[in-house]
């Protein structure tokens, strides 16, 4: 496999994939499956596909032959995504195509023929304008859309610590930061996307999909905590000194399997009654 500069991010995606799979709403997949009764093969466009975790999770739950088109700006991640292809629920083949590019400028013509548009852990990294464009594109295609694992600003750590709430607030502010002229929606993104779908006349169903990280996922809890705190301190540098001892305690708890973390997400299904 070709080595790319995104390898550390790919490692993070691999570490989180089992927790993602456990968290995503299967109820929404059941609703979706009843709706997907049209022609075959089913064409699925996966936006911001990364290394293909949504493909590996969802394709085996949907029947019939499928043709997945994976969109991502990083060719290294797309190369990894095409390396392990599952089969459909009834054993039918799944065909995978990769398409590098900026998903925020896709049009309905780019997704023509789609029977489903999906994405995982994407919305909270977008701006209001980008979400407006993506929802308009999905509405223009006229097929169901399933957007899962959007961060919503609900985090609980056990055992609790007085600094948890302050760090969480700083992290949420970081998620809403402005980067290169782009003001991210962060934990407000899922609600914004839902409102946009409704504005386009599409029914929306939302279900919670929290990560629950306990002793069986100590490595992920530790990695998540490091990234969470790093983002909070980047937003509020004054927290650096005050959280030094806090960081040591939390890392020790995570390594020993004594830290339990619940990270809130929402899953959203649009276009299905």
Secondary structure as UniProt FT lines:
FT   TURN            5..6
FT   HELIX           7..23
FT   HELIX           26..35
FT   STRAND          42..47
FT   TURN            50..52
FT   HELIX           53..58
FT   HELIX           59..61
FT   STRAND          66..72
FT   HELIX           75..81
FT   TURN            82..83
FT   TURN            89..90
FT   STRAND          94..100
FT   HELIX           103..105
FT   TURN            108..113
FT   STRAND          116..120
FT   HELIX           123..125
FT   HELIX           128..141
FT   STRAND          144..158
FT   TURN            162..163
FT   HELIX           164..175
FT   STRAND          178..179
FT   TURN            180..181
FT   STRAND          182..184
FT   HELIX           186..188
FT   HELIX           189..199
FT   TURN            200..201
FT   STRAND          204..208
FT   STRAND          211..213
FT   HELIX           215..217
FT   HELIX           218..235
FT   TURN            237..238
FT   HELIX           239..242
FT   HELIX           244..255
FT   TURN            256..257
FT   STRAND          260..270
//
